[in-house]
Amino acid sequence: MHKLFLYFILLLSIVSSSCSNGKPMEEVSSSVEAKEVLQLVGQTSLNLKGEKHPTVKRKQNTSELLAGTWVHEEDSLAVIEITDTTFSFVYQVHVADKYRLHIADELTQFINPDTRAKYLVLSNQADTLYDELNGIDKHTLSLTWFPTMRAHVYKRVSH
């Protein structure tokens, strides 16, 4: 562990000196290409075992996490199928309703605009539905339907 710490300090000093060449930090950004710095960091980045690994992990966005088929925790015949742009309710293997999906950061008709959350706005020619995204991970999806405020929990069955 001590070696890794020293290696990290050495890496920082190499990046710092190769970037600044003795110039004040305000001048560094114009004198160094970001690509060169990323190359240097990527070439020397090691994990705790000393193995090379990618330095940047891409975080999945909400629509990527939502995409898939989800089964209701209490009613296994109730399924939702979600893509980037559609949200379909399926009951007993028949598509009951299909909606256009929009993910919003606020839902002012129901919630104070200062509340930080994600909302699903589902719309088709006949109706618009609103849900709060309570939580989502690779296996579980929790939604609260507005205005009834009823919570629903779903388990993922496929991507």
C-alpha positions in Angstrom: 0.0 0.0 0.0 2.9 2.3 0.9 4.4 1.7 -2.6 1.1 2.6 -4.3 0.9 5.9 -2.3 4.5 6.8 -3.4 3.7 5.8 -6.9 0.6 8.0 -6.9 2.6 11.0 -5.6 5.2 10.4 -8.3 2.5 10.3 -10.9 1.1 13.6 -9.7 4.4 15.3 -9.8 5.1 14.0 -13.3 1.7 15.2 -14.6 2.2 18.5 -12.8 5.6 19.1 -14.2 4.8 18.0 -17.7 1.7 20.2 -17.7 3.1 23.4 -16.2 6.7 23.6 -17.3 7.2 26.2 -14.5 4.3 28.4 -15.6 1.5 29.6 -13.3 -1.6 27.4 -13.4 -3.6 30.1 -15.4 -1.2 29.5 -18.3 -1.1 25.7 -18.1 -4.5 25.1 -19.8 -3.4 26.8 -23.0 0.0 25.1 -23.1 -1.1 21.4 -22.7 -3.4 19.3 -24.7 -6.0 17.4 -22.5 -5.4 14.4 -24.7 -1.7 14.3 -23.7 -2.5 14.5 -20.0 -5.1 11.7 -20.3 -2.7 9.6 -22.2 -0.1 10.0 -19.5 -2.5 9.2 -16.7 -4.0 6.3 -18.6 -0.6 4.8 -19.2 0.5 4.9 -15.6 -2.8 4.2 -13.7 -2.6 1.1 -11.6 -5.1 -0.6 -9.2 -4.2 -1.8 -5.8 -2.8 -5.1 -7.2 -0.5 -3.1 -9.5 -2.5 -4.0 -12.6 -3.4 -1.5 -15.3 -7.1 -0.6 -15.5 -9.2 2.0 -17.2 -9.1 5.3 -15.3 -12.7 6.4 -16.1 -15.8 4.4 -15.5 -18.9 5.4 -17.3 -21.9 5.9 -15.1 -25.2 4.7 -16.5 -27.8 7.4 -17.0 -31.4 7.0 -15.8 -32.9 5.9 -19.2 -30.2 3.2 -19.5 -31.0 1.9 -16.1 -34.8 1.9 -16.8 -34.5 0.0 -20.1 -35.7 -3.5 -19.8 -38.6 -5.7 -18.6 -39.8 -5.3 -15.0 -42.3 -7.6 -13.1 -44.4 -6.1 -10.3 -43.3 -7.4 -6.9 -46.9 -8.1 -5.7 -48.6 -9.1 -9.0 -46.4 -11.3 -11.3 -48.9 -10.8 -14.2 -48.2 -7.0 -14.2 -45.2 -6.2 -16.3 -43.7 -3.0 -17.6 -41.4 -2.8 -20.7 -39.2 0.2 -21.0 -37.0 1.5 -23.8 -35.3 4.9 -24.2 -38.6 6.4 -25.5 -41.5 4.1 -24.6 -43.1 2.7 -21.5 -45.6 -0.1 -22.0 -47.9 -1.7 -19.4 -48.3 -5.4 -20.0 -50.9 -7.6 -18.2 -51.1 -11.3 -18.7 -48.8 -11.0 -21.7 -51.0 -8.5 -23.5 -49.9 -4.9 -24.0 -52.5 -2.9 -22.0 -51.2 0.6 -22.7 -48.2 2.1 -24.4 -46.8 5.6 -23.6 -44.1 7.9 -24.8 -41.5 8.2 -22.0 -40.0 11.5 -20.8 -37.7 11.8 -17.8 -38.1 15.2 -15.9 -36.3 16.8 -13.0 -39.4 18.5 -11.7 -43.1 18.0 -11.6 -44.5 21.3 -10.4 -48.1 20.4 -10.6 -47.6 17.9 -7.7 -44.3 18.6 -6.1 -42.4 21.7 -4.8 -39.9 22.7 -7.6 -37.1 22.8 -5.0 -37.5 19.0 -4.4 -34.6 17.2 -6.1 -35.9 14.0 -7.8 -36.5 12.3 -11.1 -40.0 11.9 -12.6 -41.4 9.8 -15.4 -43.9 11.6 -17.6 -45.9 9.0 -19.6 -48.1 10.3 -22.4 -50.2 8.9 -25.3 -53.1 10.3 -27.3 -55.6 9.6 -24.5 -53.8 10.2 -21.2 -50.7 11.6 -19.3 -49.4 9.8 -16.2 -46.9 11.0 -13.7 -44.5 8.9 -11.6 -41.7 9.7 -9.2 -38.6 7.5 -9.5 -38.0 6.6 -5.9 -35.0 4.4 -6.7 -33.5 2.2 -9.3 -30.6 -0.2 -9.6 -29.7 -3.2 -11.8 -32.4 -5.3 -10.1 -35.1 -3.2 -8.6 -37.3 -0.2 -9.7 -39.5 1.7 -7.3 -42.1 4.2 -8.5 -44.8 6.4 -6.9 -47.8 7.1 -9.1 -49.3 10.6 -8.9 -51.7 11.8 -7.7 -52.6 8.6 -5.8 -49.2 8.4 -4.2 -49.2 4.6 -4.4 -45.8 3.1 -4.5 -45.0 0.2 -6.8 -41.9 -2.0 -6.7 -40.7 -4.0 -9.7 -37.9 -6.6 -10.2 -36.0 -6.7 -13.5 -36.3 -9.8 -15.6 -34.4 -8.7 -18.7 -32.5 -5.8 -20.2 
